Every structure is written in structure tokens, then in C-alpha cells.
Amino acid sequence: MIRKFTNSDLDAILEIEAEAFPKSAYNGFIFLYYAEAYPDNFLVYVCDDTGTGLSELSEIVGYIIFYPQGHIVSIAVRSAYRRRGMGTELVEAVLKRAKGIASVEVRASNEVAKTFYKRLGFSLRTVIPRYYGDEDALLMVRTGMI
Ligand SMILES: CC(C)(COP(=O)(O)OP(=O)(O)OC[C@H]1O[C@@H](n2cnc3c(N)ncnc32)[C@H](O)[C@@H]1OP(=O)(O)O)[C@@H](O)C(=O)NCCC(=O)NCCS
């Protein structure tokens, strides 16, 4: 299930972040900033045996942060849970709220993310040189309804 972030999710989110972005992980202050500034736009994916998210064995396995107009700030899924559609569900939650319109910056070298967003209907709008300091970003945009 997908629900809003609560502060008790922070440790799990930091683990997911460190694994997904070893060279550029957000720290706890950044996550708490987004949680406070955009409480409706910081979602977590909770996986458990029952599918309710209420089991004691439930685990946070992914997250997405986005601006209200649909710009995705960050998304990651724990590596052991990838390729099961959870990332897609997280982006679809954004698309539902933003009427199918969304955008995201992707590292030029992140082939997985490029494939992932293309499959979700995003296409390349422009390249932003040295957006990440050492690397260009691709601005990918989705304009249609879902
Ligand atoms: C990008 C990410 C969030 C995708 O999450 P996920 O839960 O694995 O995504 P899904 O299972 O919904 O994948 C949907 C589709 O994306 C594509 N895709 C996802 N991972 C892929 C991979 N490793 N190789 C090729 N295609 C891939 C496939 O088309 C896939 O559909 P399929 O499994 O039916 O072939 C995840 O790989 C991740 O956390 N990566 C590290 C962090 C990151 O790069 N975030 C994006 C920054 S902009």
C-alpha cells in the first residue's frame, strides 16, 4: 500500500536512499524538510504479508517526493523489491494527483530510470548541462492524461 510519510519512517527511508544513491544521498534534514513543507507529496510504499500495511512485519520499501504540480523530486525502491511494479505504482500515485502531467530530471547515465520513465509515458524535453555538477540531466516530461 502507498501512504503518506510519517517521521517514524525516516530510518527506513535513509537506508533506501543510501542504497539507491550512494554518491548523492539526501540526508535526514532534507527528508524532514519535504515532509513538513509538502506533507501530501511525500509518499511511501509499505509492503507486508497481508497487503494492508498494518502487519507488524510491514516494511517501507520505496518512496517518492514530488511537487504539487507533478514535478518528481526523488524516487527510490529498495533493490530487493525492484522490478515488481512498485516504482510504477508510486509514479502513478503522482500522476493521479497531478492529472497525468509530470516531469523529472534524470542523470544522463541512469539508463534504468530513462527506461522506467519512458514506459510511464515520459519523453525527453531538453538536456540541462551539468545539472548535477559532474553530469547532465535529461528533463523528462509527461503531458497526457492517464
Ligand atoms: C527507478 C526505480 C525507482 C524503478 O523502480 P521499480 O519498482 O523497479 O520499477 P518497476 O518495477 O515499476 O519497473 C517498471 C518498468 O521500468 C523498466 N525498468 C525498471 N527497472 C529496470 C531495469 N533494471 N532494467 C531495465 N528496465 C527497467 C521496465 O520497463 C519495467 O517494466 P518490466 O519490469 O515489466 O520490464 C528503481 O530502479 C530505483 O529505485 N532505482 C534507483 C534510484 C533511481 O535511479 N531513481 C530514479 C532517479 S530519477
The ligand as an SDF file (V2000), in Angstrom:
LIG
                    3D

 48 50  0  0  0  0  0  0  0  0999 V2000
   13.9070    3.5820  -10.9600 C   0  0  0  0  0  0  0  0  0  0  0  0
   13.2570    2.6950   -9.8760 C   0  0  0  0  0  0  0  0  0  0  0  0
   12.5350    3.5990   -8.8660 C   0  0  0  0  0  0  0  0  0  0  0  0
   12.2360    1.7600  -10.5610 C   0  0  0  0  0  0  0  0  0  0  0  0
   11.5360    1.0600   -9.5340 O   0  0  0  0  0  0  0  0  0  0  0  0
   10.9170   -0.4090   -9.8000 P   0  0  0  0  0  0  0  0  0  0  0  0
    9.9700   -0.6740   -8.6910 O   0  0  0  0  0  0  0  0  0  0  0  0
   11.9920   -1.3980  -10.0330 O   0  0  0  0  0  0  0  0  0  0  0  0
   10.1460   -0.1460  -11.1780 O   0  0  0  0  0  0  0  0  0  0  0  0
    9.0150   -1.0680  -11.8580 P   0  0  0  0  0  0  0  0  0  0  0  0
    9.1060   -2.4720  -11.3400 O   0  0  0  0  0  0  0  0  0  0  0  0
    7.7250   -0.3620  -11.7220 O   0  0  0  0  0  0  0  0  0  0  0  0
    9.5020   -1.0480  -13.3820 O   0  0  0  0  0  0  0  0  0  0  0  0
    8.7030   -0.5960  -14.4480 C   0  0  0  0  0  0  0  0  0  0  0  0
    9.4320   -0.7470  -15.7490 C   0  0  0  0  0  0  0  0  0  0  0  0
   10.6170    0.0870  -15.7680 O   0  0  0  0  0  0  0  0  0  0  0  0
   11.6350   -0.5840  -16.5170 C   0  0  0  0  0  0  0  0  0  0  0  0
   12.7360   -0.9960  -15.6360 N   0  0  0  0  0  0  0  0  0  0  0  0
   12.7610   -0.9460  -14.2870 C   0  0  0  0  0  0  0  0  0  0  0  0
   13.9470   -1.4000  -13.8360 N   0  0  0  0  0  0  0  0  0  0  0  0
   14.6690   -1.7540  -14.9120 C   0  0  0  0  0  0  0  0  0  0  0  0
   15.9700   -2.3100  -15.1040 C   0  0  0  0  0  0  0  0  0  0  0  0
   16.7660   -2.5820  -14.0510 N   0  0  0  0  0  0  0  0  0  0  0  0
   16.4000   -2.5330  -16.3610 N   0  0  0  0  0  0  0  0  0  0  0  0
   15.6170   -2.2530  -17.4260 C   0  0  0  0  0  0  0  0  0  0  0  0
   14.3590   -1.7470  -17.3240 N   0  0  0  0  0  0  0  0  0  0  0  0
   13.9000   -1.4970  -16.0810 C   0  0  0  0  0  0  0  0  0  0  0  0
   10.9870   -1.8280  -17.1140 C   0  0  0  0  0  0  0  0  0  0  0  0
   10.3800   -1.4460  -18.3360 O   0  0  0  0  0  0  0  0  0  0  0  0
    9.9340   -2.1290  -16.0610 C   0  0  0  0  0  0  0  0  0  0  0  0
    8.8790   -2.9220  -16.5510 O   0  0  0  0  0  0  0  0  0  0  0  0
    9.0650   -4.5310  -16.5800 P   0  0  0  0  0  0  0  0  0  0  0  0
    9.5850   -4.9450  -15.2350 O   0  0  0  0  0  0  0  0  0  0  0  0
    7.6670   -5.0130  -16.8560 O   0  0  0  0  0  0  0  0  0  0  0  0
   10.0370   -4.8220  -17.6820 O   0  0  0  0  0  0  0  0  0  0  0  0
   14.3270    1.8090   -9.1730 C   0  0  0  0  0  0  0  0  0  0  0  0
   15.1040    1.1340  -10.1440 O   0  0  0  0  0  0  0  0  0  0  0  0
   15.2800    2.5700   -8.2660 C   0  0  0  0  0  0  0  0  0  0  0  0
   14.9980    2.8100   -7.0920 O   0  0  0  0  0  0  0  0  0  0  0  0
   16.4480    2.9540   -8.8070 N   0  0  0  0  0  0  0  0  0  0  0  0
   17.4630    3.6780   -8.0240 C   0  0  0  0  0  0  0  0  0  0  0  0
   17.0470    5.1050   -7.7640 C   0  0  0  0  0  0  0  0  0  0  0  0
   16.8190    5.8830   -9.0590 C   0  0  0  0  0  0  0  0  0  0  0  0
   17.5640    5.7840  -10.0360 O   0  0  0  0  0  0  0  0  0  0  0  0
   15.7330    6.6940   -9.0480 N   0  0  0  0  0  0  0  0  0  0  0  0
   15.3500    7.4960  -10.2050 C   0  0  0  0  0  0  0  0  0  0  0  0
   16.0450    8.7980  -10.1400 C   0  0  0  0  0  0  0  0  0  0  0  0
   15.3650    9.9310  -11.3370 S   0  0  0  0  0  0  0  0  0  0  0  0
  1  2  1  0
  2  3  1  0
  2  4  1  0
  2 36  1  0
  4  5  1  0
  5  6  1  0
  6  7  2  0
  6  8  1  0
  6  9  1  0
  9 10  1  0
 10 11  2  0
 10 12  1  0
 10 13  1  0
 13 14  1  0
 14 15  1  0
 15 16  1  0
 15 30  1  0
 16 17  1  0
 17 18  1  0
 17 28  1  0
 18 19  1  0
 18 27  1  0
 19 20  2  0
 20 21  1  0
 21 22  1  0
 21 27  2  0
 22 23  1  0
 22 24  2  0
 24 25  1  0
 25 26  2  0
 26 27  1  0
 28 29  1  0
 28 30  1  0
 30 31  1  0
 31 32  1  0
 32 33  2  0
 32 34  1  0
 32 35  1  0
 36 37  1  0
 36 38  1  0
 38 39  2  0
 38 40  1  0
 40 41  1  0
 41 42  1  0
 42 43  1  0
 43 44  2  0
 43 45  1  0
 45 46  1  0
 46 47  1  0
 47 48  1  0
M  END
$$$$
